[in-house]
Amino acid sequence: MSPGAGSVFANVPQAMPVAVFQLTADFRADVDPRKVNLGVGAYRTDEGQPWVLPVVRKVEQLIAKDTSLNHEYLPILGLPEFRAHSSRIALGDDSPAIKENRVGGVQSLGGTGALRIGAEFLRRWYNGTNNTATPVYISSPSWENHNSVFTDAGFKDIRTYRYWDAANRGLDIKGFLEDLERRFLFPFFDSAYQGFASGCLDRDACAVRYFVSEGFELFCAQSFSKNFGLYNERVGNLSVVAKDEDNVRRVLSQMEKIVRTTWSNPPAQGARIVATTLASPELFAEWKGNVKTMADRVLLMRAELRSRLEALGTPGTWNHITEQIGMFSFTGLNPKQVEYLIKEKHIYLMASGRINMCGLTTKNLDYVARSIHEAVTKIN
């Protein structure tokens, strides 16, 4: 094409913005002093500010003072001690799979990177060498990136299974079992909030550990963005559990090829922070205390929001607010009610009605509760 001709990019369409990031941009542009952001996917203090974990501050200083460290490339699969400790907290100290040397790990760029490496491997090697037509089952609803990651990895048949019971505002266990029973499935867990859900690392990992105890081979994508507050360090791990050591070795050899053409080598800083913390009994104990501090605040906000909605006599039942776990909650609000909250009350949340409980503070709880009450009573 000659320099004077039109752009080679002239036919590239404008992509739709990523919903959660667009929501944050809209919130920032809003000048109303009452505005509340319940969409952000990160922990916030009661002052509405990000929190650098005290143990992370401490470990960062230890790393900065360690003159033996350098900036050489890490191995393609990542920092070995980080990978080992990451898999250990997911599977447990007494995991039979770890004891039998049939667990491997791949350091990744956050949980999304772990999902993508796992998806790419499965598309290439699961049940043959070309699996684009293999069905992938993802819960409904789910994180929007789950569908996109598997689609971009080449899978053509993305299916949903029932998970959320909108009427009862809880798990649709009947639909869940009907959709997944009697199928030969490979489990792929996404563990983005270990420790956040209940405040206990072991309790939050019980599903993964149960599947391992039942003899399943599986993948588990892990993110340390939330439970370490290392959002911009992009620290993740893909734990691989296989039938035996030889299978793990061959799987990792293929994942190494995938990583080589994806990001080649992972970054070191975040992995060093996590590995140093998990390797030290003292630092590990301090970290668990930090995680519990965050989890406890989430639990408190759940209890406070529910009590206010019930005190206002807000139509419907609100016990699901305290029965759900983790940073997010499905409120049961419909899209029209969400639109009302955004436009009329300057309270920003996802169209699904999902809110980040950390966006609530002792200062805005009353306003948010009254606004939800108003939306539910005014808008059907």
N, C-alpha and C positions, 0 to 999 in steps of 0.2 A: 504494500500500500504506500502511495506517495505521501510525503509530509503534508501536502495540501488537502488531502482527502479527509473524509469524516473519520471519527474515532473507530478503532477496531472494537471498542466497547459500547458502541452506540445501541446495540440491541440487548444489552444486559438489563434485565428488569430490576426495579427497586425492590429489595426484599422487605418483608414485613419486619418491624422491629421485634426484638425479643421482649415478650410481654412484661416480665418482672423488671427488666431494666428500664423499659419505657415508663412503667408505673413509678419507678424511683425518680426518673427525669421529670415526670409530671409533678410529683410531690415537691421536688426542689424548686420548680418554677412557680409553685403556688405561694402567694404572698399572704394568705390568710393566717393569722396567728394561731388559730385553733387547729391547724392541720396536724394529722397523725399518719404516720407511715406504718401500716400493718402488713406490708408486702415484702419488705426487705428480708433476704434469706441469711441473716447474720444476727448474732447475739448483741443485745444492747443492755446497758445498765439501767437502773431506775432513773438515771438522768438522761437516758436516751442516747448514750455515747458508746462507741466501741470499747471493748475491754481487752487490754493486753494481759494475759494471765501472768501473775507474779512469778510462777515457776518458769515461764518462757523468758521473762526478763532476766532471771537469774542464769539460765542456761546460755542465753545469748552472750552474757558477760563472760561466762566460762569459756565459750568458744572463741570470743574475741581475744582472750588472754593466752590461748593455746598456740604457741609459736610453732608447734609441730605440724599444724594444719596448713594446707596449701590450696591452690585452685586448679589442680590437675583434674582431668576428666574422671568421673566415676565410671565404674563398669557399666556396660550397656543396660544390664538388668537392675542397676542401682546399688546403693550402699548396702553391703551384705548384712550388717548388724541392724540396720533399719528394717530391712525386709523380714529378717528373722523375728525381731521383737514385735513387728506389726502383726504377723501371722499368729504369734503367741497370744496377743491380747484378744484376737478374734476367736481363736479356737480353744484357749485355756491352757494353763500350765500343765494340766494332766491329760492333755489331748492324746488319744491313742494314735492319731494320724501323725502328730509331731514325733512321738516316741518311735514310730515305725519308719521315720524318714521319708514319708510320702506326702510332704507339704513343701511347696515352693512359693516364692514371692517375686513380683515384678514391681519395682518402684515406678510410680506413674505421676503424671501431671494432674494431681487431684483425683477425686473419685471419678470424674468424667473420663480422664485418661485411662484409668483402670477399666472402666466399662468399654471404652473403645478398643483397647488392646484385646480384651476378652472377646468382644463381638467379632473383631477381625479374625481372631484365631478360630472361633467356632464356624464362621463362614467358610474358612479355608479347609478346616480339618475335622469338623464334627460329623460323624457318620458318613465319611467319604471325603472327597477333595473339592466338592463344589456344592455348597449348601444354600444357594440363594433362594431356593424354593422351600426350605425347611421352615415350618411355622415357628414364630417367636410369640410367646404369650406374655403380655404385660398387663398389670392390673389396671382396672378402670375405677377411679382415676389414678394417674401416676404422674411423676415428674415429667414434664414435656420433653426433656432431653432423652429419656429412655427410648421413646419411639424414634427420635431423630438419629441417635447413635447407631441403633441397629439398622435403620434404613440406609444411612450413609455408609455402613459397613457392607452393604450389598444385599441384605435380606429383603425379599419381596413380599413376604406373607406375614405381616404383623397383625396379630390378633389380640383381643382383649379378653380378660376374664373378670367376672364380677367380684367386686371387693367392697365398695361403699354402698351401704343401704341408706339411700337418701331419706326414706320415710322414717326409719328408726334412728337415723344418724349414728350408725355404727357399722360393724363388719357384717357383710352379707354372707354369712357362713354357708347357708344353703346354696346360694348361687356359686360361691367360691368352689365348693366341693363338686357341684354338678359340672362345672366348666373344666376342672382339672383332674378329676378322678379317672382312673383307668387309662391314663395316657403315659407313654414312656417319655419322660421329660428330664432334661438336665437342669438342675437348679443353679441359678446365678443370683446371688444375693448382692444387694447394694446397701452397705453399712456406712451411712453418712453421719450418723448421730450417736455412735456408741458412747454410753455414759450419760447422754443428754435426756433420753427418754424417761428413765427412772432414777437417775443419779447413781446407778450401779452398773459398772462395766460388764460384770458377769451376767446379770439379769438381761441386759440389752442384747447380749450375744447368744442367748439360749436357743433361738431358732436355728442359727448356723450350727451350733454345737450338737443339737439334736439330730440334724441331718447327717452330720459326720458320724455320730454314734450309731445311726441306722445303716451305715455302710455306703452312703452316697458319695460319688465323686462330684465335686462342685467347684465353682468359682465364687469368690467373695471380693467385691470391690470395696475398698476402705478409703475413707476420706478423713484427714486430720484438720480440715478447715474449721469445723465447728468446735470439736472437743479440745483442740489446742489453740483456737483463735488464729490460725495461720492461713487466713483466707488468701492473701496475695502471694504466699510462698508456693502454692500449688503442690501440696504434699499428699500423695496417695499411694496405695499399694493394692496389687491384685494377688490375693492368696489363692493358690491352686491346691486342691486336695484330690489326689488320684489313688488308684488301687495299690500301687507299689512305687518304690523309689525309681525304677527304670522308666515307668510312665511319666513321672514328674520330670525327670531329666530330659526326655524327648520333647515333652510339651514346652518346657522352658527354652529349649534350643530353637524351637520355631517362633516362640514369642520374642526371642532375642532378634530374630530376623525382622519381625514386624516393627519392633521398637527402633531398630537401626534406621529404617526409612521413614519413621514418624517423627521422633525427636532426637534420635541417635544416642544421647546420654542425658540422664535427668539432672536437675540442679541439686546442689549439695546442702545449702544452708538449712532449709526446712527439715530435711531428712536427718541432719545432724542434731537439730534441736529435739526432734521426737526420739531418735535413737538414744541420745544421752539421757533423756528423761526416763525412758522406759528401762534403761539398763541399771539405773541406780535405785535401790530400795527407798532411799530418803526422798529423792526427787519424784519417784513414781507415786509415793504416798502423798506428797504435796500436790502433784497434778490431780490425783483423784479428789482431793479436797477442793481444788479449783473447779473441777467439773461439777462436783456436787453443789457448789455455790451457784453455778449457772442453772443447773437443773432445779434447784430449790426455788429460785426466782421464777422460773417458768411455772412450776407447780402452784406457787403463791398467786401468780397472775390468773391462772385458770380458776382457782377457788374464788378469787375476788370478783372476777367478771361474772361467773355463774351466780354468786350470791346477789350481786346488784341486779342482774336481769330478773331473777326470781323475786326480789324485793319490789321491783317495778311492776310485777305481774305481766311481764312480756309474754304474749301468746306463744304456746308451744312448750316443749320440754327442753331443759338446758343442762341436764345431767351429763350429756355427751361431752360437754366442755371439760369436765374433770375426769371423765372416764377415758378420753383419748390421752395419748402420751406423746412426748416430744415437743420440739420447738413450735410446730404448726398445729393448727386446729381447723377442721372443717366445721364451720358455724352452722351450716344448713341454710344460709341466706341464698336467695335466688339471684340471678343476674340483674333483675330490675331493682331489687333492694340494694345490691352492691352499687349499681349506678347512682341510686339516690344518695347513698352514703358518700360517694366520691364527689358528686356534683353539688349536693346541698350541704354536706357536713364536712367536706374536705378530709374525709377519712379514706385513705387509699388501701385497697385490698384487691386480691385477685378476683376475676369474674366468677370463679368456682365457689367463692365464699370462704376460701382458705385464708387464715390470718396467721401472722407470726406473733406468738404470745409475748415475745420480747419487745414488741412495739408498744405494748401497754406499760404504763408507769403509774405510780400512785397519784401523779398529777393529772393524767388524762383518763383514768379509769371511769370516773363518773360521767364525763362527757361522751366517751365511747359507748358506755352502757345505755345512756339516755338516747343516743343517736340510733343505736341498734333497735331499741324499743320503738322509737318513732318510725323507723323504716319498716319494721315488721307489722306495726299496727296500721300504717298508711298504705303500704304497697303490698299487693298480693303476688 
